[in-house]
C-alpha cells in the first residue's frame, strides 16, 4: 500500500526528473495550474501563477546545459492535504557544481494526486561561519 509519504516523495522525484530532462510537459504534470502557486529560483524574484512559473522553466531549459541533481538532507512531512519536502540540491553542471537549499510544497488535488504549489531555492554559502 502506498502511503502519503511515498506519494509525495514520488511527486518530488518527478519534479527533479523533469528538471534534469528539461521536459516542460513533465514539469507541467508536477505543478498545480493556478494563480496561487509560487516559484523562487536562486537569485530570482518570486514568480506567481502557472504562466510565470512555466515561462521560467521554459527559459531555464532553453538556456541551460546538462543538469544533474544529487539530493541530500531530504525530509518529507505530510499534514492532511498539505506536504513539504526540505532538501539540499547538489547541482552538477558541465562547468561547475553548487548546493542549493530548497523547500517544495505540495497539496493534494481533488483526484488525490499531489501537485506542487511552491518551490523556493536559495544558494548555500561555502562559509562555515554562522
Residue pairs with C-beta under 8 A, 6 or more apart in sequence:
4 78
4 83
5 76
5 78
7 113
7 114
8 76
8 78
8 83
8 85
8 106
8 114
9 76
9 85
10 114
11 30
11 106
11 113
11 114
11 115
11 116
12 76
12 85
12 87
12 104
12 106
14 26
14 29
14 30
15 27
15 30
15 104
15 116
15 119
16 69
16 71
16 89
17 23
17 26
18 24
18 26
18 27
18 29
18 30
19 27
19 57
19 67
19 69
20 67
20 68
20 69
22 60
22 61
22 64
22 67
23 61
24 54
24 57
24 58
24 61
27 54
27 57
28 54
30 115
30 116
31 37
31 50
31 53
31 54
31 115
31 116
31 117
32 50
32 107
32 109
32 115
32 116
32 117
33 50
34 49
34 50
34 117
35 48
35 49
35 50
36 48
36 49
36 117
37 48
37 49
37 50
37 53
37 116
37 117
37 118
38 46
38 47
38 48
38 53
38 117
38 118
38 119
38 120
39 46
39 47
39 52
39 53
39 56
39 118
39 119
39 120
40 46
40 47
40 119
40 120
40 121
40 122
41 47
41 56
41 60
41 121
42 100
42 121
42 122
42 123
43 123
44 56
47 53
47 55
47 56
64 93
65 93
65 94
65 95
66 93
66 94
67 91
67 92
67 93
68 91
68 92
68 93
69 89
69 90
69 91
69 92
70 89
70 90
70 91
70 92
71 87
71 88
71 89
71 90
72 87
72 88
72 90
73 86
73 87
73 88
74 85
74 86
74 87
74 88
75 85
75 86
75 87
76 83
76 84
76 85
77 83
77 84
77 85
81 107
81 108
82 105
82 106
82 107
82 108
83 105
83 106
83 107
83 108
83 114
84 103
84 104
84 105
84 106
85 102
85 103
85 104
85 106
86 101
86 102
86 103
87 101
87 102
87 103
87 104
88 99
88 100
88 101
88 102
88 124
89 99
89 100
89 101
89 102
89 121
90 97
90 98
90 99
91 97
91 98
91 99
91 100
98 123
98 124
99 123
99 124
100 121
100 122
100 123
100 124
101 121
101 122
101 123
101 124
102 119
102 120
102 121
102 122
103 118
103 119
103 120
104 116
104 118
104 119
105 116
105 117
105 118
105 119
106 114
106 115
106 116
106 117
107 114
107 115
107 117
108 114
108 115
109 115
